[in-house]
Amino acid sequence: MRKLLLFVIFCTLTSTSFAQQKIALKDALDLISKGKNVKFTYEHQLIKNIKINFDVNEIQNHTTEYLLGKILKNTGITWNAVGKNYFTITKIREKEVANPNTRNAVSDVADGNNLVPQQNTANNFLSVNPAKKITIEGFVKEQKTGKPIAMATVQMKELGVSTMTDERGHYIFKDLIAGKATISVQFLTMVGKEKELHLTANNTYQANFDLDENILALKEVEVVASESKSGGATASIISQKAIEHLQATSLADVLQLLPGGLATNPDFSNVNKTAIRQINANNMGSLGTAVLINGAPVSNNANLQVLNPASSGANASFSTSTGSGTDLRQISADNIESIEVVRGVPSVEYGDLTNGAIIVKTKAGQTPFQLKARVNPTLNQLWFGKGFSLGKKAGNLNADIDYTKSFSDQRFAYDAYNRLTGSLLYSNTFFKDKPLFTSTSFSYAMNLDELKQDPDDAQTLTENRAKDNAFRFTSNGKWNLNQKFVRVLQYNISANYAVQKGYQQSLISNYIYPMSDAMNDTTKVGQYVPSEYLSKVWIEGKPFNLFAKITNSFYLKSGAFNHRFLMGGEWRTDANYGDGKSFDQSRPPRLSGNNSIRPFSYQDIPALNQLAFYVEDQVSGKLFNRDLQLQLGLRYDNVQPTQFLKSQIGTVLAPRINIGYQLTETLTIRGGYGITAKAPTLLYLYPQDAYFDLLNFNYYATNPAERLLIVTTRRFKSDNSDLKIATNNKAELGFDYTLFGSRQLRVTFYKEHIKNGYDFGSTLQSSTLIPVTNYVVASAPAGQPPTVIPGSSYNFFASYNQPTNNVDTKNKGIEFDLDLGRFEPIRTSFVLNGAWLNTQTINTGYYIVKRQNSGAEPSKVPIYDSGRGTENTRASSTLRIIHNIPQARLIVTLAAQTIWTDQNKYLSYQSIPIGYVQNSDGHVVWLTEAQRNSATIINDNELNLNIAQEYYKTEKWKPLWLFNLRLTKEIGRAMSFSFFANNVLMDRPLEESSRWAGQYSRRNPRLFFGTEISIKF
């Protein structure tokens, strides 16, 4: 037995001596590189002739960090993680060795059951001290000067906690739970950084950050959108530097950086609408795209600037975004710190949306005074802003002002758009032990879209004007209470009040027509409008929007998984206290047919209230030794609540899930499914009633005293009591793949179905027969109106618009983003993104059209089948070539945009109806298939639309290329110059339509260029 024991000891010592051998440091690094599938960069002279003791068996049993810490100990060399599976080997600098915060050049960090030696450098210092609970703390400093950075935001993504650095640049997270931790640091004028740690129980970690100033002297500058990490909503993050390099004049310009986004010339002549993942933004797609600024929604729910919904829907002669989403040209891009565009399934804390969300964060913190001047062929813009430090504990104050003037055409000064915005944002931290980080802002915006009277237009005297004065108050904050079930309490309160004034004017002449001022059903003597008069209509709205939200988050550990719980509630109120629509009733706007118009006050319209609650669990951990990220949430929305579970309009229960799983070191798959909902706006809930003025008797004598006009007025309620809440079923599947070491490819397949979308249209419920009695003359005394008695009668078919849920939209597509990184020899980065998009929009209601071939009332009014609509398909890509010369502080970007395919076709356009309404009695007659194909129906001009054959052809356009150039040059530390040119090759091919022979279109935007000068004091 003793001999056997001695033999075992001898074998163990022998094997250990063979495994533990002295080898060259370079060979050890090569073995670790192959065994761990990682890469190292270093100067060969640095490690030349260095030999170390190394046990190759440890490669499989320990982390890369442990191995590096061990083999580099006492060599005067350290390491730094510069990316996933990438490390640099560098010499320890003197100031790092002499750092008073360090105990040794190497510290020990737990690695499973072992202690992992970790490097101690100014760039990536991690250390562990025994403690009862897990704590992370550190310092954030400027890389160049070593000065501490105060008010930097430090976040721990997995647990959703955040804090801000104090005046020493210090931060701390207490009472954490074990597992993976990604610590990110952001500061307004610096390049953000993040580090990944693996936390174990009973340890205190220190992670210091040195941030570089965000200038073009850096080797890599981010000027394109970056994609979010898997496990959450699919989103694009656009940095301040990307916005500046793009020279964006409004929020609308920034969206061209999204996969599938197309570059266009800045255009302020019309409302800028957008719909995420949808071709050609309609009102519903725009309405379903939420815009949030500092956590508070920019609501358009109380906008009522329309002329007459019953006859013209959500339209007016002046510029208006009523019935749709936010007008993006109203939001200046110069005061924005970052933008996150959520394209996928959003977190349950975001509601009142269908397509997605644009989340804007404005600048906060101390910044130098900056002045920007921007000029292009249609626009002049001036912006300046500064972040003031009010003292050690008094916080910061950010102020900015923007003035923009744009012309649709510089030759016509009477058609212009003006924007004036200004904001004040105060931010501070209160309470040291349980800090409350809060910011409060007040902003003002004036937007004037004006078409003044053309001096040469003496015939129509047309003038249109839309002016908005908006005042916005927002306060939000995060309170780190650090209690077990109340870790972070977050609140957001906002109030918005605006005065909207619309005005339209036109000269109406050559037509004397009858009218009535009756406000209810009646038959009475009417009056004639003059043969020529100037019609003026004023529409004044005073929308008020209130938003309040509170969210509690905390985290727990369950086995191998960490859980971050999110729960909260929100309240929204949207009301309009404006005087509404007013005009001189003896000088009304031009009438169409027998549809009439009346003044209408908004003050009696009820407010729209919404109540919501949500809960979410964000799970992170390892499954089969691979990273798993899971987001599970449930949201409850109650529109016009009467009780918690009761509503006047309806309720929606919306589950949402996102998942990401790491299949291999280089491949992660992800997916998501969820339901989103958008409440109807005040326009769709409470439209103005419909009016019809029908002529009973008309005697326009030469002698005014003998004239007589009798008019029957009928009033109909045009609201829809059956209006439902619009919802979107969103589903997606994708993968992230790392190729060639650090190149990133992201591909996403998505499918969405928006049901019960809002629109105005005629329905069977809004179509009715009005009996009209003709009067005949009984006697005609001289100098007096004639005496009349009832005569014959007829039926008038009246049809008016009412709000409907008939818009049905299906979006599907493939998005991709390929980041090829920087090629150092040519100092150039390549990023390729794009998408294949398909949007199908149909009307699920019947198409009812009244055809008056002879001017008289038709005997039949046809009803055409549902399903009319359009289908659009587009495949596009954009290759961005980014050349950066740090020594010259110069960056140049060439964007090569290609539209590979662009198609459009009409759906279900039918000439033959499926039924008709009989004018004699209002009875609906439904046709069989045999009757529809009969000669009687086909030859009936009242029923057969005779749709042109071109409507059944698919419009197809040839591939199209567009090249855009952007340049930014920093001149010292205080000044920069930027220039851009769209369509630098001036390629605008003239292409004939494949649907309409002989019709040609100029494709591509025209050559457009602009410059910008920025000065920092």
Secondary structure by P-SEA (a helix, b strand, c coil): caaaaaaaaaaaaaaaaaabbbbbaaaaaaaaaaaacbbbbbcccccccbbbbbcccccccccaaaaaaaaaccccbbbbbccccbbbbbcccccccccccccccbbbbbcccbbbbbbbcccbbbbbccccbbbbbbbbbbcccccccccbbbbbcccccbbbbccccccccccccccbbbbbbbcccbbbbbbbbbbbccbbbbbbbbbccccccccccccbbbbbbccccbbbbbcaaaaaaaccccccccccccccbbbbccccccbbbbbcccccccaaaaaacccccccccccccccccccccccccccccccccccccccccccccccccbbbbbcccccccccccccbbbbbbcccccccbbbbbbbcccbbbbbbbbcccccccbbbbbbbbbbbbbbccccccccbbbbbbbbbbbbbccccccccccccccbbbbbbbccccccccccccbbbbbbbbbbbbbbbbbbccccccccbbbbbbbbbbbbbbbbbbbbbccbbbbbbcccccccccccccccbbbbbbbbbbbbbbbbbbbbbbbbbbcccbbbbbbbbcbbbbbbbbcccccccccccccccccbbbbbbbcccbbbbbbbbcbbbbbbbbbcccbbbbbbbbbbbbbccccccccccccccbbbbbbbbbbcccccccccccbbbbbccccccccccbbbbbbbcccccccccccbbbbbbbbbbbcccccbbbbbbbcccccbbbbccccbbbbbbbbbbbbcbbbbbbbccccbbbbbbbbbbbccccccccccccccbbbbbbbbbbcccccbbbbbbbbbbbbcccccccccbbbbbbccbbbbbbbbcbbbbbbbbcccccccbbbbbbccccbbbbbbbbbbbbbbbbccccbbbbbbbbbccbbbbbcccccccccbbbbcccbbbbbbcccccccccccccccccccccccccbbbbbcbbbbbbbbbbbbccccbbbbbbbccccccccccccccccccccccccccccbbbbbbcc
